[in-house]
Amino acid sequence: MIEFLHHIFGFVCGQPAGRTWSLDGEWLPFCQRCTGIYVGALVAVALQLVFRIRPSSRLLGVYSLLIVQIAPFGLHVVRDTGMLRTLTGMAFSFGLIAFLWLLPQERLGLGCFPKASTLWSYAMLALFAAFSLIFAVNSGGAVTAALLSLVGMLGFSILVLLTLLNVGFLSSSLLKRLRSNPYAFDHHWLIGSLSQVSGFTDSKSPLRDL
């Protein structure tokens, strides 16, 4: 299975030997940073489904920072290690999933839980998942490599699916607006579409001020 995944991920990941985890001689099919991204995607979606965090302007700002923090590491401005590559990749994935989750959350009727305690539980489990991943890649064997490869494949599939869902929802909204009034399309439509997450009105949306 891992050999097959090596061929699949070869199209999207360079798989450099010096930057790829080897667990008891079994190489993962993606690099250290992609390990964090793909495994993190699956964990992030699972936590979103369980806790359904209500996005606020402040929280979206935090998610934005999680996305941009990867730039100095990915561009090699800052020296990093295998562990740091995986952790920054996982942080990036949590931020990306948070934004990709906005439209599907609203369109599929997945409500938000308003309790602040859910945010702390979400954060603690995210940290636990990050440290568990680091422990796994440093002490796991062939079985762990197979499990991480499968989890990474699922996480990659989730990223692709959420991207397609967002493109589909935005395209559908655009077509409906153009059909109803071809001259009414402006940037407020895009902001409104991204703002329509459960629990937000137009006046309360964290994206309304953009």
C-alpha positions as CSV (number, residue, x, y, z in Angstrom):
1,M,0.0,0.0,0.0
2,I,2.8,2.4,0.9
3,E,4.5,1.8,-2.3
4,F,1.3,2.7,-4.2
5,L,0.9,5.8,-2.2
6,H,4.5,6.8,-3.0
7,H,3.6,6.9,-6.7
8,I,0.3,8.9,-6.0
9,F,1.9,11.5,-3.7
10,G,4.9,11.8,-6.1
11,F,2.7,14.1,-8.2
12,V,2.1,16.6,-5.3
13,C,5.2,16.1,-3.1
14,G,8.9,16.1,-3.8
15,Q,9.5,13.4,-1.2
16,P,13.1,14.4,-0.5
17,A,14.9,11.7,1.4
18,G,16.5,14.1,3.9
19,R,13.1,15.7,4.6
20,T,10.9,12.6,4.8
21,W,10.2,10.5,7.9
22,S,11.5,7.0,8.0
23,L,9.9,4.7,10.6
24,D,11.9,1.6,11.2
25,G,13.2,1.8,7.6
26,E,9.7,2.4,6.2
27,W,9.5,5.8,4.4
28,L,6.3,7.8,4.5
29,P,4.9,8.7,1.0
30,F,5.1,12.4,1.7
31,C,7.7,14.8,3.2
32,Q,7.8,15.9,6.8
33,R,5.9,19.1,6.1
34,C,3.2,17.4,4.1
35,T,2.9,14.8,6.9
36,G,1.8,17.6,9.2
37,I,-0.5,19.1,6.5
38,Y,-2.3,15.9,5.5
39,V,-2.6,14.3,9.0
40,G,-3.6,17.7,10.4
41,A,-6.3,18.1,7.8
42,L,-8.0,14.9,9.0
43,V,-7.7,15.9,12.6
44,A,-8.9,19.4,12.0
45,V,-12.1,18.2,10.2
46,A,-12.8,15.7,12.9
47,L,-12.5,18.4,15.6
48,Q,-14.7,20.7,13.5
49,L,-17.4,18.1,13.2
50,V,-17.3,17.4,17.0
51,F,-17.0,20.9,18.4
52,R,-18.4,23.0,15.6
53,I,-16.5,26.1,16.7
54,R,-18.3,29.4,16.1
55,P,-15.9,31.5,14.0
56,S,-15.4,35.1,15.2
57,S,-13.2,37.9,13.8
58,R,-10.6,37.2,16.4
59,L,-10.6,33.4,15.8
60,L,-10.4,33.9,12.0
61,G,-7.4,36.2,12.6
62,V,-5.7,33.3,14.6
63,Y,-6.5,30.9,11.7
64,S,-5.0,33.4,9.3
65,L,-1.8,33.5,11.3
66,L,-1.6,29.7,11.3
67,I,-1.7,29.9,7.5
68,V,0.9,32.6,7.0
69,Q,3.4,31.2,9.6
70,I,4.4,28.5,7.1
71,A,5.8,31.0,4.6
72,P,9.2,31.8,6.3
73,F,9.7,28.0,6.8
74,G,8.6,26.9,3.4
75,L,10.7,29.6,1.7
76,H,13.7,28.6,3.9
77,V,14.0,32.0,5.4
78,V,14.0,30.3,8.8
79,R,16.0,27.2,9.5
80,D,13.9,24.3,10.6
81,T,14.1,20.7,11.7
82,G,12.0,17.7,10.8
83,M,9.8,18.2,13.9
84,L,9.3,21.8,13.2
85,R,8.4,21.1,9.5
86,T,5.7,18.7,10.7
87,L,4.4,21.0,13.4
88,T,4.2,24.1,11.1
89,G,2.6,21.9,8.4
90,M,0.0,20.8,10.9
91,A,-0.7,24.4,12.1
92,F,-1.1,25.5,8.5
93,S,-3.6,22.7,7.9
94,F,-5.7,23.7,10.9
95,G,-5.9,27.3,9.6
96,L,-6.7,26.2,6.0
97,I,-9.4,23.8,7.1
98,A,-11.0,26.5,9.2
99,F,-11.6,28.7,6.2
100,L,-12.5,25.8,3.8
101,W,-15.0,24.8,6.4
102,L,-17.0,28.0,6.4
103,L,-19.2,27.6,3.4
104,P,-19.8,23.8,3.8
105,Q,-20.7,24.4,7.4
106,E,-23.5,26.8,6.4
107,R,-24.7,25.1,3.2
108,L,-24.8,21.6,4.8
109,G,-26.6,22.9,7.9
110,L,-23.9,22.2,10.4
111,G,-24.6,24.5,13.3
112,C,-22.2,26.0,15.8
113,F,-21.9,25.4,19.5
114,P,-21.7,28.8,21.3
115,K,-20.0,27.6,24.5
116,A,-16.5,29.0,25.0
117,S,-15.5,25.8,26.7
118,T,-15.7,23.9,23.4
119,L,-12.9,26.2,22.0
120,W,-10.6,25.2,24.9
121,S,-11.4,21.5,24.4
122,Y,-10.7,21.9,20.6
123,A,-7.4,23.6,21.3
124,M,-6.3,21.0,23.9
125,L,-7.1,18.1,21.6
126,A,-5.4,19.8,18.7
127,L,-2.2,20.1,20.8
128,F,-2.5,16.5,21.9
129,A,-2.8,15.4,18.2
130,A,0.3,17.4,17.3
131,F,2.4,15.9,20.0
132,S,1.0,12.4,19.3
133,L,2.1,12.8,15.7
134,I,5.6,13.9,16.7
135,F,5.8,10.9,19.0
136,A,4.6,8.5,16.3
137,V,7.1,9.6,13.6
138,N,10.0,9.4,16.1
139,S,9.2,6.1,17.7
140,G,6.8,4.2,15.4
141,G,7.6,1.3,13.2
142,A,6.3,-0.2,10.0
143,V,2.7,-0.5,11.3
144,T,2.7,3.1,12.4
145,A,4.1,4.1,9.0
146,A,1.2,2.3,7.3
147,L,-1.4,4.0,9.5
148,L,0.1,7.4,9.0
149,S,0.2,6.9,5.2
150,L,-3.5,6.0,5.3
151,V,-4.4,8.9,7.5
152,G,-2.4,11.2,5.2
153,M,-4.2,9.9,2.2
154,L,-7.6,10.6,3.9
155,G,-6.4,14.1,4.9
156,F,-5.3,14.8,1.4
157,S,-8.7,13.6,0.1
158,I,-10.5,15.8,2.5
159,L,-8.5,18.9,1.4
160,V,-9.4,18.1,-2.2
161,L,-13.1,17.5,-1.4
162,L,-13.5,20.7,0.6
163,T,-11.8,22.7,-2.1
164,L,-14.2,21.3,-4.7
165,L,-17.2,22.0,-2.4
166,N,-16.2,25.6,-2.0
167,V,-15.7,26.1,-5.7
168,G,-19.1,24.5,-6.3
169,F,-20.9,26.6,-3.7
170,L,-19.3,29.8,-4.9
171,S,-20.0,29.0,-8.5
172,S,-23.6,28.2,-7.7
173,S,-24.1,31.5,-5.9
174,L,-22.5,33.4,-8.7
175,L,-24.7,31.8,-11.3
176,K,-27.9,32.5,-9.3
177,R,-26.9,36.1,-8.8
178,L,-26.1,36.6,-12.4
179,R,-29.3,35.1,-13.5
180,S,-31.4,37.2,-11.2
181,N,-29.6,40.5,-12.0
182,P,-26.5,40.4,-14.3
183,Y,-25.6,43.9,-13.3
184,A,-25.8,43.5,-9.5
185,F,-22.6,41.5,-9.1
186,D,-20.0,43.1,-6.9
187,H,-17.5,42.2,-4.2
188,H,-20.3,42.3,-1.6
189,W,-21.7,39.1,-3.0
190,L,-18.4,37.3,-2.3
191,I,-18.1,38.6,1.2
192,G,-21.8,37.7,1.8
193,S,-21.3,34.2,0.6
194,L,-18.3,33.7,2.8
195,S,-20.1,35.3,5.7
196,Q,-23.1,33.0,5.7
197,V,-21.9,30.6,8.4
198,S,-24.4,29.4,11.0
199,G,-25.0,31.9,13.8
200,F,-24.0,35.0,11.8
201,T,-26.2,37.7,10.5
202,D,-25.0,40.2,7.9
203,S,-24.3,42.7,10.7
204,K,-22.4,40.2,12.9
205,S,-20.3,38.5,10.2
206,P,-16.6,38.6,10.9
207,L,-16.1,39.2,7.1
208,R,-18.5,42.0,6.8
209,D,-15.9,44.7,7.4
210,L,-13.7,43.5,4.5
